Amino acid sequence: METSDEILSIEGLSKSFGNVHVLKNVSLKLKKGSILGLMGENGAGKSTLMNCLFGSLKIDSGKIIYNNRHVTFKGPKDALEQGITMVHQELNLCLNRSIMDNMFLGRYPSKWGIVDSRTLYNKCEEIFNSLSLNFSPKTIMNTLSISECQLVEIAKVMSYDAKVIILDEPTSSLSDKETKILFNLINDLKNKGVSFIFISHKMEEIFTLCDDILVLRDGFVTLNKSIKETNLDEVVTAMIGRKLESRFPKLNSDLKETILELKNLTTKYPPQLVDINFTLHKGEILGVYGLVGSGRTRLLSTLFGLRAVAYGEIIFNGKRVKFKNNRDAIKNNFAFISEERKATGMFAKQSIKFNNSITYLDKFSHFGFLSNKEMNEASDRMIEEMKVKCIDRNEIISSLSGGNQQKVIIGKWLQKNPDILIMDEPTRGIDIISKYQVYELIVELTKQGKAVIISSSEMPEIMGITHNILVMSNHKIAGILPTKEASEEKIIKLCTKYL
């Protein structure tokens, strides 16, 4: 169901924070029953624009037209009640409560001042049936996968009779299979007349799903077209202001002696890694790929001492090592960038400087005292090298965009100059130019004889930035392919080898 009628338009919207002009005369139009892709580098103004639309931020100038009338939302509650909803990249859920509690928290149906559980249950079932979702409303949230949580969040916004749904990086934690399930639901809702603003850094998704595209750069609109009238090169140029010659830098071809070897590694607690064997060379980038639940993250965290080994050997630089914990791994110059930056990658309420310094305080310690000057210099150097968009080193890291948070996390480890860098989904939530910068840093490390292990759910990334690809299936290695000989078909076949 696509019509030419506009359900939402933004006209000449501007927003500043002090002297910083974040949005400058931004306009967009969203048609009923259509999907608008919103793209831009980290810090381009995407989140600010959506927060202005959603009523979380007050606009300085401009207007919002919704259902043919000028509206001003005092806050998210106003927007929700009128059918404008938002599913954030970082899901905010009560994991120990049921699905129906999460869907109607703060607005339970009641009788005589008591929660009406029967009505609550029936309302959830009615919404699930309308979306063809097979959930029990009483299911506890922490038993669901990330993709199922995403679907519950969409069901929740539909309980507000949503007319416009803003999706912020909804596939950042999903496998290809789970992404297809989500896209099917989005298209079903689109056909029922629901409109979407879809924020993503994944070009393939934008061109697969969206009807129109709007690109922001430094707070300005640099592209606003039908998806049929543009192409990847034009979108990238609009995002970064110049043509990007290649999505991936040229890899270091000089692979040297072995730096790491695993022999029959098996972990203690189920689900167990079983008989893991592989060799990693200095100068090598090894990709780790597998379906959700294949054990790829478990493999990476085991290498960093976060999971107990039952038997088998880890041989580093010719010597057998045993890491009791991550501190042992760090002492041996291993570095680990985790998949969940919000939960395990950063101190959200602390400054950029704190997050950059905390991993290796001994570097800044002299006779029992920390050198504030050295911490300041290291933080400023990291901000410059990683091109972090921020006010200064003292800014609280949670106030940064997701991509800039990730840059700080990666940057703090790169300053340690690790011998082995382990990266789990390192470019999640990062725009295309920032990804390229991260790839360049990784390749530069390998030129220095360092080794890198990357786990990624993005097939183009795993095939574009690695020398070899290790494929996991049901917590076992299904095969190791030289990337030059790999194909999507071969990789997927190995993914299902032990299922």
N, C-alpha and C positions, 0 to 999 in steps of 0.2 A: 504494500500500500504506500505508494509514493505520490505526493501531491506537491504542487508549487506553493501552497499556502505556508506562510511562515508562522511558526509557533513562538519563536523567540528571536529578538534582534537586540544587539548592543550597538549604540551609536556614540562615537566620539568619547569613549571612556578613558579617563586619565586617573592615575593614582601615584602619589609620591609618599615617601617616608623621609621626612625632613627635607634635605636637599637632594635626595636620591629619587630621580624620576623613573619609576618602575614600569608604568604603562603610559603610553603617549598616543592619545587620540585613536584608540583601538575600536574597530567596528567589526561585527560579524552577524551573519544571518543563519538561522537554523530552521530547516523546513520540517513540517510534520511528517513523521514516518521516515526520517532520514538519519544518516550517521555522519557527523562532522568530525574529521580527524584533526586534532590539535597537536602541532609539533613545534619544536624549538629547542635550542641548547638549554642546559641547566642554567637557571638564572635569567632566562629570556622573558619571564613574566607569566608563564602558563598558570602556575598555582595561584598567583596573585589575582589574575583575571577570573579564575573560577571562584576564588573566595569572595571577590566583589559580587559576582553573579549570585552566589549562594547566601549572601548576606552576612558573611563572617567579617568582611571588611567594608568600611564606608568609602564610597567613591568620592573623588575630588570634583570631577565634572563628567558630563555625559549622561546618558539615560539608558534604561533597560525597558524594552517593550516586550510584554508577555501576553499572549492571547489578545493582541491588538489593543492593549492598554498599557500606559506608563505605570511601572511598579517601582516601589522602593521597599526592599526587605530590611527590617530592623535586625534580623538575625536568621540563622539556619531554620529555626522553628517556623518563621513566616514562609520561607521558601518551601519547606517540606509540606506545609499545609496547603500550598497552592500547586503542588505536584512537581516541583523542581528538586531533584534529589542527587546525592553524590555518594559514590563508593570510593573511599580513599585507598591509596596504594598500601598503606599500613593499616590493616584491618583492626578495628577496635572492638574486640569481642570479650564477653565474659565466658571464658573457656570452660569453667566448671559448672555452668548452667545449661539448661536445655535450649534447643533451637527456639522453641516458642517463647521462652523468657527473653532471649536475645532479640527476637523480632518485635516484641511489644513492651520492652523495658521502658518504664515511665509512662505508659499509656495502657495499662491492663484494663480489659473490660471487667466491670465489677457489679455485684448485687449487694445492696445493703452494706456497702463499704468493705466487702470481701471480694477478693479476686475470683472471677467466674471462670474457673479452669476449663469447664466444658466449652464455653463460648470461645475461649482463647484457643483451645485445641482445634475446634471446628473452623475458626478463621484461618489458622495456619494451613490446615488441610485444604481448604478452599483455594488459597493462594497457590499451594504446591500443585494442585490438580490443574489450575489454569495455566501453570508454567510447565506442566508435564515433568515435575520433579518428584522423585521417589524417595522422600524423606519422611521419617516419623517425627512429629513435632516434639516428642519427648526425648529424642536423641541428645546426648550431652555433646557439646561443641568440641571438646578436646578429643573425641573419637573420630572426628571428620578430617579428611585431607584438606590441604590449603585450597585446592580447587573447589571442593564441596563447600568450604567456608565462603568462597567468593559467590557461589550460587545462592547460598543462604542470604548473603548481603543484598543480592539483587532481589530476592524474594521479599526481603525486609523493606526495601525502598518501594516495591510494588504494593506493599500494604498501605502506603500513603496515596495510592492511586496515581502513581507517577506518570507524568506526561513527558518530562525531560529527565534523563539519567546521565550524570557525568561520571565517567569511568576513568580513574587515574591509574595508569599502568596496571590494568587488571590481570595481565598475563605474566607479570614479572616472576611469579613463583610457580608457573604452570608448565607442565610438559606439553608436547605437541598434541597428544591425544586429549588432554584436559582442555587445551585451548580450543580445539574443535568443538567440544561440548559447550563451552562458554559461547563461542561464536554462533552455534546453532540456536541457543537461547536468545541471544541478542537479535538475530535475524527474525526469529519468531515474534518477538516483541515489536520489532520494527514493522513487520507486516500487520500488526494490530494497531499501528499508528503511534507507537511510542518513539520519541526522538532521542538521539544519543550525542553526547560530546565525548569522543574517545581519545584520551591522551596516551601516546605511546612513543617510544624511541625506536620501535621496530618497524622499519620501512615496509617489510613484507606484509605485516598486519594491516597497515594503513591502506595499502593498495589492494589488499584482498577484501577488506570489510567495508571501507568508507565510501560514501557518495561524493563528499566534498572534503577539501583540506584547507586549513588555515595555518600559516607559519608565522611565528613571532621571532624577532631578533632584537635584543636590547630594548624591549618594550614596544617596538613598532611592528605593524603587520607588513610582512615582506612578500607574502604569497597568499592569495585567496581565490581558489579555483575549484571547478569540478575535477574530481580525481581522473576522469577520462581525458581531460585536457592538459595533463601535466605528466611528468615522468620523474624517476628517481634523481637524475642529475639536477633537474631544475629545483626540486625540493631541497636537496643538499646545499645547493648554491644559495637558496633563500635562507637557509638556516645559518650558514657560516660566512656568507658574504663572498665566497670564492668557490671555484670548482675543486672538488676533492678527486685527485687522480686515481686513487685506489682506496678500497676499504681496509686493506691490510698492508702493513709495511713488508718489505722483503726480509725473509728470515735469515738468520745467521746459519751458514752451511757448514761451519767448522765445528763438528761434534768431536769432543776430545775423549779422554779416558773416563771410565766408569766412576760416578760419584756416589751412586746409591744402588743397592741391590736388595730385593726382597726374596727370601727363600721359604716357601711353604708357610707363609704367614697365616695364622688362624687366630681369630679373636675369641675372648673368653665367653662373653654373654650373648645370647640370641637377640636378634638374628645375627648369626656369626658370619664373618668373612672366612672363606674356606680356601686354603692352599693358594694364597696369592703369591705369584712369582712374576717379577719383571725387573728390568735393568734400566737405570737412568744415567745418561752421560752428561758431562759438563758441556754447556752450550746448547742443551736440548730443551725443547718445550714439549712436554707430554700432555696430550689431551685425555681427559677421562669422561666418558659418555655412558649414559644408561637411562633407562626409564625411571620414573619416580619409584623409589623403593628398591632400586637395584643394588644399593650399597656403595654408591660412588662417594657420597658425603662421609659415610662411615670409614671408607678407606682413607680419605684425606685426614680426618680427625684422628685416626689411629696412628698415622705417620707423625702427627704432632703431639703424640703422647696423651691424647684425651680419652682414649679407650684402651682397655687392658688387653694384652696379647697373651694367648694361651700357650702357643708354641710357634716355632719358626724363627727366622733370623732377619734382622735389619742390619745391613752392612753399609756403613757410611765412611767414605774415604778409606776403604780397605779394612776398617775395624768394625767389629760387631758392637752395636750399641743397643741399649735398652732404656727407653724413656718411661720413667715412672709417672711423669706428668708433663705439662706443657713447658714448665720452667726448664726441665732437662733439655727439651727440644730447642728452646731459645738459646740456651748456653752453647749448644752445638751449631748455632747460626742457622736454624730453621725459622721460617716466618710463615704465618698462616692468616689468610684473610677469609673469614667465615662467611657463610651464605646469608645469615641473618644479621645484618649490620645493626639494626635497632636493638635486638636482644643481646647479642654477644660481641658486636664489633666496636662499640663505642660507649663512652659515658655521656649519655644524652644531655644531662643537666650541667655538664662542665664545658669549659672553653675549648676552642681549637688548640690553643697552647697546651692545656692540660692533656688532651687526648693525644697530641703529638709527642709529648714528653714521657707519659706514664709507662710506656712499654720498656724503656731502657733508661731509667733514672740514673743508673750507675755511670752512664756516659756524662751526666751533668754534675755528678757528685765529686767534691774535692774535700778531703779531710772531714767527711760527715756533713758537709754543707752543700746545698744545691746552688748552682750558678744560674741566677735569674737571667743574666745577660746571655749566657749560652743557650738557654731554653728559648729566649726571645728570638735569637738569631736563627736557631734551627727551625722554629715555627715559621718565621718569615721566609726562610729559604724554601721550605716545603710548600707554602702557599704560592710562591712564585713559580716553582718548578711544576707543580700540579695544576697551576692556573685556577686556583680555588676562588670562586666569586664570593667575597665576604667583606665586611667592614674592616676588620683587622683581626689579629691573632686572639684577641680577648672575646670575640663573639661566641656565644653559646652554640655548640655544634648542632643542636636540634633545631635551631632557627634557620639553618641552611637548607637548600633544596636537597632532595635525596641523592642526586648525582654528586653534588659538592660534598656531602657527608662521606660518600664513598671515596672521593678523591683524597680526603683527609686520612681515611683509614688506610688506603693503599700507600699514600705518601709517607706515613709514619714508619711503615715497614721497610719501604725502599731506602729510607735514610739509614737504616740499620745495615744495609748492604749485605743481605743474607746470601748464604751459599746455595740454599734451596728455598725457593719461594713457592708455597702451596696456596692456590687461589680457588675458592669455591664460588662460582658465579660472580666473578670480579667486576663485570660491567653491567650488572643488573641496575636498571634505572638511570643509566648514563647515556647522554646523547651521543650522536655519531662521531662528532669531532673529539669529544672527551674519550670515547672508546679508542679512537685512533691514537690519541696521546698515551693512553695506558698501554696499548700494543707496542708503541715505540719504546716506552720505558722497559717493557718486558724483553724486547729484542736487544736493547742496549745491555741489559743484564747478562743475557746469554753470550754476547760478544766479549764480556769480561770473564767468561768461563763459568758463570752461574747456571743453575738448572731450575726450570720452572715446571710445576704441575698445575694444570688448569682443568677444573671441572666446569662444564657449561651445558645448559639445556638448549642453547642456540646452535643448531647444526651448522649454519654458515660460519659462525665464530670458531667452532671446534675444528672445522676443515680449513679455515683460513689462517690460523695463527699457530698451528702445531706441526711438529715433525712426525710424530706418531700418535695414534689414537688407541687408547686402551678402553675396551668396551666391557661394561659390567652387566651381568644378568643374574638375578637372584643371589647376589652376594658372592659371585664367583667371576673370575675373568673369563669372558667368552671368547676373547681373541684380541690380538694387538695388530693393528694395521699401519703400515707406512702411509702417511697422509696422501702422498702422491698416488697411491694405488687404491685409496678409499673412495667409496661412493655412498650416497645416502641409502641406497638399497642394501649394500653390504653391511653397513652399520646397523640398520634396523633389523636385519636378519640375525645378527649377532646378539642384539638386545633381547631377543626372544628365545635364545638358545636353550636356557635352563628353566623356562617358565612352564 
